[in-house]
């Protein structure tokens, strides 16, 4: 365990996830008096049980930005047909 100026920090190397090489946990002051072994066990448990990071939403946004103008154009065309047929033009 590494002791900082105001916080205790637990560093977990190789947390069992291919995306991360190191995880840092900042111990809450009210739990700083617990044994170092118990804090390290909890930190390792959390690091091991944590899965991969969530997928990026960038792909979904890109698809929406491509199809959005097409959807609005289709909506405008349908509205124009309804108006034209409604007024008998």
Backbone as a chain_set.jsonl record, in Angstrom:
{"seq": "XXXXXXXXXXXXXXXXXXXXXXXXXXXXXXXXXXXXXXXXXXXXXXXXXXXXXXXXXXXXXXXXXXXXXXXXXXXXXXXXXXXXXXXXX", "coords": {"N": [[0.859, -1.176, 0.0], [0.497, 2.213, -0.768], [1.203, 5.208, 0.821], [-0.245, 8.331, 0.662], [-0.234, 11.946, 0.789], [-2.739, 12.886, 1.761], [-4.332, 10.691, 1.369], [-4.699, 7.128, 1.394], [-3.421, 4.898, -0.932], [-4.064, 2.138, -2.956], [-2.389, 0.04, -5.077], [-2.922, -2.021, -7.787], [-1.307, -4.293, -9.664], [-1.388, -5.739, -12.909], [-4.321, -6.499, -13.187], [-5.87, -8.627, -14.144], [-7.295, -8.123, -16.385], [-7.242, -7.649, -19.811], [-7.146, -5.093, -20.835], [-6.082, -3.281, -19.036], [-3.148, -2.389, -17.223], [-2.594, -1.601, -14.707], [-4.241, -0.676, -11.676], [-5.51, 1.858, -9.637], [-6.578, 2.399, -6.348], [-8.226, 4.579, -4.209], [-8.292, 4.832, -0.84], [-10.98, 5.269, 1.366], [-11.04, 7.639, 4.034], [-12.269, 6.734, 6.444], [-11.9, 4.01, 6.357], [-9.226, 3.608, 6.427], [-7.941, 2.677, 8.658], [-8.182, -0.055, 8.686], [-6.706, -3.332, 8.311], [-3.769, -3.726, 6.286], [-3.654, -5.999, 4.745], [-6.36, -6.8, 4.494], [-7.439, -4.615, 3.082], [-5.919, -4.746, 0.723], [-6.767, -7.275, -0.231], [-9.477, -6.766, -0.768], [-9.23, -4.782, -2.766], [-7.87, -6.232, -4.782], [-9.818, -8.163, -5.307], [-11.924, -6.62, -6.361], [-10.638, -5.554, -8.62], [-10.109, -7.869, -10.114], [-12.674, -8.869, -10.605], [-13.804, -6.946, -12.164], [-14.954, -6.199, -15.347], [-14.254, -5.816, -18.874], [-13.801, -2.521, -20.327], [-16.687, -0.444, -21.13], [-18.268, -0.634, -24.385], [-17.554, 1.675, -26.97], [-19.628, 4.415, -27.873], [-19.372, 5.698, -30.199], [-19.622, 4.528, -32.752], [-22.368, 4.072, -33.006], [-23.31, 6.676, -33.007], [-22.242, 7.656, -35.344], [-23.588, 6.179, -37.314], [-26.182, 7.115, -36.909], [-25.804, 9.803, -37.631], [-25.401, 9.564, -40.346], [-27.767, 8.443, -41.374], [-29.762, 10.156, -40.463], [-30.244, 12.624, -41.996], [-31.341, 11.418, -44.279], [-33.656, 10.193, -43.306], [-35.118, 12.445, -42.466], [-35.461, 13.703, -44.944], [-37.076, 11.831, -46.249], [-39.312, 11.931, -44.582], [-40.103, 14.577, -45.066], [-40.783, 14.37, -47.789], [-42.975, 12.598, -47.699], [-44.749, 14.14, -46.17], [-45.12, 16.267, -47.949], [-46.432, 14.973, -50.078], [-48.802, 14.227, -48.808], [-49.905, 16.747, -48.223], [-50.182, 17.838, -50.815], [-51.976, 16.005, -52.04], [-54.104, 16.322, -50.314], [-54.98, 18.948, -50.774], [-55.621, 18.761, -53.378], [-53.943, 19.491, -55.481]], "CA": [[0.0, 0.0, 0.0], [1.241, 3.467, -0.859], [0.554, 6.257, 1.609], [-0.115, 9.656, 0.09], [-0.302, 13.032, 1.763], [-4.06, 12.896, 2.38], [-5.061, 9.461, 1.085], [-3.974, 5.889, 1.185], [-3.67, 4.429, -2.282], [-3.712, 0.746, -3.201], [-2.059, -0.164, -6.484], [-3.035, -3.421, -8.2], [-0.649, -4.528, -10.951], [-1.963, -6.846, -13.673], [-5.6, -6.796, -12.531], [-6.589, -9.74, -14.751], [-8.042, -7.629, -17.533], [-6.288, -7.371, -20.875], [-7.147, -3.677, -21.195], [-5.414, -2.458, -18.026], [-1.955, -2.961, -16.612], [-2.506, -1.161, -13.326], [-5.431, -0.016, -11.156], [-5.267, 2.565, -8.374], [-7.743, 2.577, -5.494], [-8.04, 5.54, -3.132], [-9.004, 4.316, 0.329], [-11.719, 6.279, 2.128], [-10.393, 7.862, 5.337], [-12.875, 5.946, 7.524], [-11.44, 2.63, 6.254], [-7.762, 3.602, 6.416], [-7.423, 1.984, 9.838], [-8.248, -1.504, 8.474], [-5.387, -3.928, 8.05], [-3.307, -3.607, 4.91], [-4.001, -7.254, 4.074], [-7.782, -6.767, 4.172], [-7.64, -3.603, 2.039], [-5.347, -5.294, -0.517], [-7.644, -8.35, -0.697], [-10.678, -6.143, -1.348], [-8.829, -4.115, -4.009], [-7.604, -7.277, -5.774], [-11.099, -8.769, -5.649], [-12.645, -5.698, -7.243], [-9.906, -5.447, -9.879], [-10.26, -9.121, -10.856], [-14.075, -9.042, -11.0], [-14.212, -5.886, -13.082], [-14.837, -6.651, -16.737], [-13.643, -4.899, -19.824], [-14.505, -1.233, -20.378], [-17.861, -0.465, -22.009], [-18.03, -0.32, -25.784], [-17.702, 3.07, -27.349], [-20.881, 4.743, -28.55], [-19.062, 6.47, -31.393], [-20.152, 3.851, -33.934], [-23.808, 4.316, -33.057], [-23.518, 8.081, -33.343], [-21.886, 7.83, -36.742], [-24.682, 5.625, -38.117], [-27.298, 8.055, -36.792], [-25.517, 11.022, -38.377], [-25.51, 9.269, -41.771], [-29.154, 8.183, -41.745], [-30.659, 11.213, -40.01], [-30.732, 13.462, -43.108], [-32.182, 10.616, -45.17], [-34.954, 10.015, -42.644], [-35.834, 13.728, -42.53], [-35.856, 13.938, -46.342], [-38.216, 10.95, -46.499], [-40.431, 12.51, -43.836], [-40.54, 15.772, -45.809], [-41.437, 13.95, -49.025], [-44.281, 12.048, -47.334], [-45.587, 15.275, -45.764], [-45.467, 17.013, -49.163], [-47.439, 14.193, -50.809], [-50.07, 14.336, -48.064], [-50.424, 18.115, -48.406], [-50.59, 17.995, -52.223], [-53.2, 15.201, -52.254], [-55.163, 16.894, -49.487], [-55.505, 20.163, -51.398], [-55.985, 18.446, -54.768], [-53.114, 20.273, -56.412]], "C": [[0.898, 1.23, 0.0], [0.496, 4.504, -0.043], [0.833, 7.606, 0.958], [-0.195, 10.698, 1.182], [-1.636, 12.998, 2.502], [-4.822, 11.587, 2.218], [-4.119, 8.268, 1.111], [-4.39, 5.365, -0.18], [-3.217, 2.98, -2.375], [-3.518, 0.585, -4.698], [-2.123, -1.654, -6.785], [-2.405, -3.535, -9.58], [-1.228, -5.777, -11.591], [-3.286, -7.305, -13.059], [-6.397, -7.942, -13.154], [-7.454, -9.328, -15.927], [-7.037, -7.211, -18.592], [-6.182, -5.886, -21.231], [-6.306, -2.818, -20.248], [-4.185, -3.166, -17.48], [-1.86, -2.608, -15.136], [-3.803, -0.465, -12.927], [-5.066, 0.629, -9.833], [-6.586, 2.739, -7.636], [-7.38, 3.576, -4.405], [-8.921, 5.111, -1.97], [-9.696, 5.465, 1.043], [-11.084, 6.418, 3.511], [-10.972, 6.998, 6.464], [-12.448, 4.479, 7.489], [-9.916, 2.518, 6.269], [-7.172, 2.844, 7.602], [-7.514, 0.455, 9.72], [-6.862, -2.048, 8.149], [-5.055, -3.832, 6.559], [-3.682, -4.846, 4.112], [-5.457, -7.236, 3.611], [-8.062, -5.777, 3.038], [-7.106, -4.117, 0.704], [-6.216, -6.412, -1.087], [-8.884, -7.782, -1.381], [-10.358, -5.491, -2.691], [-8.567, -5.141, -5.107], [-8.888, -7.934, -6.237], [-11.874, -7.898, -6.628], [-11.965, -5.634, -8.61], [-10.086, -6.694, -10.733], [-11.682, -9.269, -11.394], [-14.585, -7.97, -11.958], [-13.957, -6.345, -14.505], [-14.131, -5.634, -17.597], [-14.425, -3.589, -19.844], [-15.693, -1.3, -21.33], [-17.493, -0.098, -23.438], [-18.282, 1.152, -26.049], [-19.03, 3.275, -28.062], [-20.637, 5.505, -29.836], [-19.65, 5.844, -32.645], [-21.633, 4.111, -34.106], [-24.098, 5.752, -33.477], [-23.254, 8.319, -34.834], [-23.009, 7.324, -37.643], [-25.869, 6.57, -38.08], [-27.038, 9.295, -37.633], [-25.603, 10.792, -39.881], [-26.974, 9.142, -42.175], [-30.122, 9.292, -41.351], [-31.135, 12.11, -41.157], [-31.637, 12.692, -44.076], [-33.581, 10.431, -44.594], [-35.764, 11.305, -42.722], [-36.289, 14.055, -43.951], [-37.072, 13.086, -46.7], [-39.466, 11.484, -45.806], [-40.989, 13.74, -44.558], [-41.271, 15.413, -47.086], [-42.833, 13.402, -48.741], [-45.234, 13.171, -46.944], [-46.025, 16.08, -46.992], [-46.544, 16.286, -49.968], [-48.788, 14.304, -50.124], [-50.712, 15.693, -48.277], [-50.944, 18.294, -49.822], [-51.862, 17.233, -52.509], [-54.368, 15.775, -51.476], [-55.784, 18.134, -50.092], [-55.871, 19.952, -52.856], [-55.179, 19.226, -55.788], [-52.541, 19.426, -57.506]], "O": [[1.923, 1.273, 0.681], [-0.715, 4.663, -0.198], [1.985, 7.978, 0.732], [-0.22, 10.367, 2.367], [-1.667, 13.073, 3.731], [-5.853, 11.391, 2.863], [-2.915, 8.388, 0.883], [-5.569, 5.388, -0.535], [-2.123, 2.633, -1.931], [-4.387, 0.954, -5.489], [-1.463, -2.456, -6.125], [-2.896, -2.952, -10.547], [-1.525, -6.756, -10.907], [-3.355, -8.386, -12.474], [-7.518, -8.201, -12.716], [-8.264, -10.12, -16.408], [-6.082, -6.494, -18.294], [-5.212, -5.476, -21.87], [-5.864, -1.735, -20.631], [-4.181, -4.384, -17.299], [-1.119, -3.252, -14.392], [-4.401, 0.251, -13.731], [-4.392, 0.019, -9.003], [-7.583, 3.168, -8.215], [-6.346, 3.438, -3.752], [-10.144, 5.036, -2.097], [-9.09, 6.505, 1.298], [-10.64, 5.428, 4.094], [-10.231, 6.575, 7.351], [-12.612, 3.771, 8.482], [-9.382, 1.418, 6.135], [-6.019, 2.416, 7.55], [-6.977, -0.256, 10.568], [-5.964, -1.301, 7.76], [-5.937, -3.853, 5.7], [-3.994, -4.748, 2.925], [-5.757, -7.609, 2.477], [-8.842, -6.077, 2.134], [-7.753, -3.948, -0.329], [-6.388, -6.493, -2.303], [-9.292, -8.258, -2.441], [-11.122, -5.628, -3.647], [-8.993, -4.947, -6.245], [-9.044, -8.233, -7.421], [-12.418, -8.396, -7.614], [-12.637, -5.658, -9.641], [-10.204, -6.591, -11.954], [-11.875, -9.741, -12.515], [-15.685, -8.088, -12.498], [-12.869, -6.823, -14.828], [-13.49, -4.708, -17.099], [-15.582, -3.55, -19.426], [-15.705, -2.126, -22.243], [-16.542, 0.645, -23.679], [-19.128, 1.78, -25.413], [-19.496, 2.39, -28.779], [-21.587, 5.918, -30.501], [-20.133, 6.563, -33.519], [-22.104, 4.344, -35.22], [-25.041, 6.001, -34.228], [-23.959, 9.086, -35.489], [-23.346, 7.974, -38.633], [-26.501, 6.807, -39.11], [-27.954, 9.796, -38.287], [-25.855, 11.739, -40.626], [-27.38, 9.676, -43.207], [-31.229, 9.342, -41.889], [-32.339, 12.336, -41.278], [-32.585, 13.254, -44.625], [-34.573, 10.505, -45.32], [-36.961, 11.271, -43.01], [-37.368, 14.614, -44.149], [-37.99, 13.557, -47.371], [-40.552, 11.484, -46.386], [-42.204, 13.916, -44.647], [-42.258, 16.055, -47.443], [-43.776, 13.712, -49.468], [-46.399, 13.16, -47.34], [-47.17, 16.525, -47.067], [-47.466, 16.918, -50.483], [-49.811, 14.461, -50.79], [-51.921, 15.786, -48.488], [-52.029, 18.841, -50.018], [-52.756, 17.767, -53.166], [-55.507, 15.718, -51.938], [-56.986, 18.358, -49.948], [-56.379, 20.866, -53.505], [-55.693, 19.58, -56.849], [-51.822, 19.933, -58.367]]}, "num_chains": 1, "name": "protein.A"}
